[in-house]
Amino acid sequence: MKKRHFIIFLTLLTFGYLPGFAQSGKAEVYKIEIVPAADGKKATVTANGKPFTELIFTDTLEKHFLYPIYAPSGEIITRGFPYAPRPNEATDHPHHVGLWLNYENVNGLDFWNNSYAIPAEKKDKYGSIKSGKIVKTKSGKKGELKVTATWVNNKNQVLLDENTTFFFKADADKRIIDRVTTLTAKVDVTMADVKDGMLGLRLGRELEMPSKKKQEFTDDKGNVTVVESSQSTASGNYITSEGKEGDDAWGTRSQWCMLYGKVGSDTTSVVIIDHPRNVGYPTYWHARGYGLFSANPLGQKAFSNGKEVLNFSLKQGQSVTFRYRVVVASGKQPLQKDEVNLLAGDFFQTVK
């Protein structure tokens, strides 16, 4: 943890702010209920009986993910495509779905860009996250959902075992998702420094940044994706803990990053918070104006213009853990910086 962030943390702890999920004393902490489906392919999460999110296992999209994610206002913040397309939404990047975690280069295989859109003759260059299982659910003021999965190549050989725990909390104004994922190498694993990773979230049209021009993005394999302009309903803007805003947030390091905009009649704030114990803390932000909101601690070369490089690796049997907090808030105004810092401090204290 950087010295400045550690001092903030100690200050919050000293004055008793950190446990304050409902700091004002007037906010009721909602009951989280988690109900797995009979076939084990889904788990539904509610907050005081209202929709919160669902965990989805589907081999078609090559990974598991949370979708949809609801704001406290009841509005869905995630893009529907490709899992549940809605009218008039963007259909670029079919591998962007809900909230997920994977990486572009694991032993040379691309887990990030894999989807149903990859031709069969090219599938050998991609990896998939399979064999997802729900191993524990716990309802209450703090919901808990534990899942396992395997990261495999196209021959179904396991590279990484995944153990993930999601923690869910809610009150009238906020929804909080903490994701703690431990990856254990079944063989020697390299995760070379690349741009696309690690925690990804794809937002709906309203939270995109207004744009008047068509954009083209090329991945490391030369595939070009065109993103159409979105200015009719888009109202999003980024801001980081270091004060970077808009497009300037992309490719910078910070403890947290927030995207906010008008969704329905409320302002919705979406915050991703990095954890001091994560590799590469504070993370680089792969935060695009078209709705991709991603924290990538391993892709340092692309974001630093070659000044930094991190080629992460694990020997067989070694593990690494990634911890992230996602906050979705509804209100008349965006979350303020001091409010986000309190949520960050609580995350540091409660998730080790």
N, C-alpha and C positions, 0 to 999 in steps of 0.2 A: 504494500500500500504506500502511495506517495505520502511524504510527510504532511503536506497540506490537507490531504483527504483524511489522514489519520487524526489530525488535530480537530477537524470538523466532527469526526466520529466521536472522539472523546468528549468534546463539548456537548454534543447531543446527549451522550450517555450521562454526563454529570448532571445535567438539568432535567433528566428523567423523561426526555422526549421520545426515545426510541421505541418503547412498546406501543406508541400511539397510533395504531392503525385507525382508531376512531378518536383522534386527539381531542376534539372539542368536547367530548363527553356526551354530546347529543346524538351522535350517529350510532344507530343500532348495528351491531355486527350480525350479519345475516347467517342463517344456517345453510351450509353447503351440503347438498345431497348428490351422491354419485351412484348411478345405476348402470351396471354393465348389461349389454344385450345378451340374450340367450346363446347366440352363436360366438360370443367373445370377440367380435369384430368391431365393437363400438362401446363406448361408455358415455352416458349423458350426464352432464353436470348442470345443476340448477342452484340458484341463490334465492332463498326464501320462496321457492317454487317457481321463480322466473328463469327463463333460459339464460345460461351462462356460456357454455360451449359443449362440444362433443369431441372425444378422441376417436379418430377413424383409422382403422387398419384396412388398407387395400393394396394389393400387389400391383394393380393397374397403374397407380401413380408412384410406385417404387419406393414408398416410405410411408410412415404414419405421421399424422398431423392433427392439430386441433382446428376444427371448423364446424360451424361458424363461430365467431367470437362476437358476443353482444356487449355493447356499452350499457351502463346503468340506465340510460334513457330508453333502452329497448331496441335501439338501432343496431343493425349488423355492421361491423366495421371492416370485415374481411371481404375480399373479392370472391364471387361465387365460382367463376371459371377457374379450373376445369372440372371441379368436382360437381358443382351444382350451378351451372350457368344461369345468369339473370339477364334480362333485356338491357341493351345499351351499355354493356360494360366491356372493358378491354379484354382481348383474347390473345395477347402476346404471352410469351414465356409460359408454356403449359406446365412447366415443372414448379411454378410458384403457386402454392396452395396452402391457405390458412397459415398456421404457425408450425414450423418444422425445424429440424436440426440435421444437417449433413455437410459434406465438404466436396470440393471440386476435384481434389487429387488425393486419393488413398491408394498407394502402391500403383500409381499411374492410372487408376480408374476414376472416372468422373461420376460421383454420386449426386452432385448438386443438379446437373442439367438433365438427368435421366427422367424420361416420361414415356407415355404411350406414343409420343410423336417421333421417337427415335426409330429409324428403319431397322429391321431385323438384321441386316448385314452389317450394321454398325454397333450393335448391342454389346459386342465383346469389348468395347472401349469404355463401357459404363458399369457402375456398380449399383446394387439395390439393397434396400433395408427390408428384410423379410422376417418371417416366423414370429410376428408380433403376438405377445400374450399379455393379458391383464393378470397380474399376480396378487394385487391387493387393492382394495378400496376402503376408504374410511370417510364417513360423513360426520358433520359437526360444524363448529364455528371455523375450523380449518380443515378443509377437505384434503384427502390424500389419495393419489392414484399412482400405483407402481406398475410399470410395464417392462417387459424384456423384448429384445429383438436381436437380429444378427445382420451384420453388414457383409454381404457376399458378392463374389464375382459372378460372371454369367454361367459358370459351371457349378454354382451353388456352394463353392468352397468358402468357408467362413474366414474373414479377415479380422473382424472385431465383434465381440459380444457387447451389447448395449444394455445397461440397466438404468432406467430413468424413473425418477419420482417427480410428479407434479403436485404442487401444493396450491390450493385455491382458497382465496378469502374475498369477502365482499361486504360492502355497506351501501347505503343509499346513493353515494356519489362515486364509488370506485369499485373496480374489479381488479384483483391481483392474481397473477399466475407466476409461481416460481417453478422453474424447470431446473432440475439437477440431474445431469446425465454423466454416467461413468462409462467410458469405453475401455475394454480390456483386449489387448492384442492376442489373437490366437496364433499368429505368425508374426515375424518381424514386420513392422508397418512403418512406412514413411508417409507423411502428410506434407508434401512439398508446398512451398510458398506460392499461392495463387489468389486471385481476386475473389472468387465466388465461394462464400461460406459465411458464417457457420450456423448462427441462429437466423432464420429467415421468417419474415412476416410480409404477406402481400395484402395491401389495403384496397378498399373499394374506391370508386371514382371521386367521391367527395373529399377524400384525404390525399388525393394526388395534388401536386403543385400545378397551378395554372400554366399552360404552355401553348404557344401559338404555332409551333413547328413540329413536324414529324422527326423522330429520332431513330438512329440506327445503332445497335450494339452488337459487337462481334466478340465471340468467345475465343478461347485459346485454340480451338479446333477450326476456326475460320467460319463458323456458323453465324449468320447475320440475322438478327431479330429486329423487326421494325415496330416501333411504338408510335401509334397515332397521337395527335395532339388532344388535350383534354382541358378545355377552358370553360365549358358550359356550367358544370357543377363543381369543378375542382376548386378547393379553397385551402389546401394544405400548406404548411410551412414547418421546416425543421428548426430546432434550436438545440445546442449542446450545452453541457455543463461548463464548457470553456467559452461560451458565448458566440460560437459560429452559427450562422443562420442560413436558411434556404439551401441553395446549391453548394454553398461554402462548407456545409457540414460534411459533405462527402469526402472520404479519404483523410479525415482528421481523427485524432485520438481524443477520447474524453470518457469520463466515468459513466455518463448517461447521455442519451439523446432522446428528444421528444418531437413527435409529429402531432400537430394540432390543426383543426379546421372545423368548419360547420357541417354537422351531420344531422339532418332533420332540423328541429328547432333549437338544438343545443350546440354548444361547442364541445367537441370531443378531443381529449388529449390522450395520446398513446405514447408511453414511455418505455424504453428498454434500458435496464440498468445492468452494468457489468459488475463483476464481483472481484475484490482484490486478490482472491486466491486463484483466479483463472490465469492460464497461460496467456502472456501477451497483454496483461492489464496495464493501463486502460486500453480497451480495444479500439481498433480502427472501425469506422462506420461506413458501410457500403449502403448509403442512404440515397436512393434515387428518387427524383421528383415524380416518376410515373407510378409510384406506389410500392416499390420494393424497399423494405426497411430491414436492414441486416447488420448484425454485429459480426465482424470477422477478425479475430485476434491473430490468426495464423498467416493471413495474406498481407504481409508488411511491405514487400518489395513494390507491389503495384500502387500502394497508397503513399509511399514515401519517395517515389521517383528513384528507386534503387538505392536510397541511402541506408535502408535497413533490410535485412533478410532474416526470415525465420523458417528454416526447414525442419519442422517438428517430426519426431520419430518415437516409436515405442518398440522395445524388444519384446519378443514373445513372452507373455505373462504379465507385462507391465500394464498399468492403467493410468488414465487421465480423467479428471472430472471437470465439466463445464457447468457453471451456475449462472442463471440469468433470471431477472425479474421483469415481467411485463405488467404495466399498469395501464388500465383503461379508465378514464374519468369523464364524467359528463357535468356540465355546468354552464353558466353564462359566460365565463372567461376560461382561458387555458389554465392549467395548473401553474402555479408560481414556482420560481426556482427554489425558494426555501421549503415549499411543500415537497418538491421532488427530492431535495436533500434529506428530508426527514424519512421519506420512503426508502431512500438508499441506505440510510443509517440503520433502519429497522431490518432491511435485507441482510446487511453485513452481520448484524447481531443474531438473527434467527436462523440463517442458513450458513453452515460452516463448510 
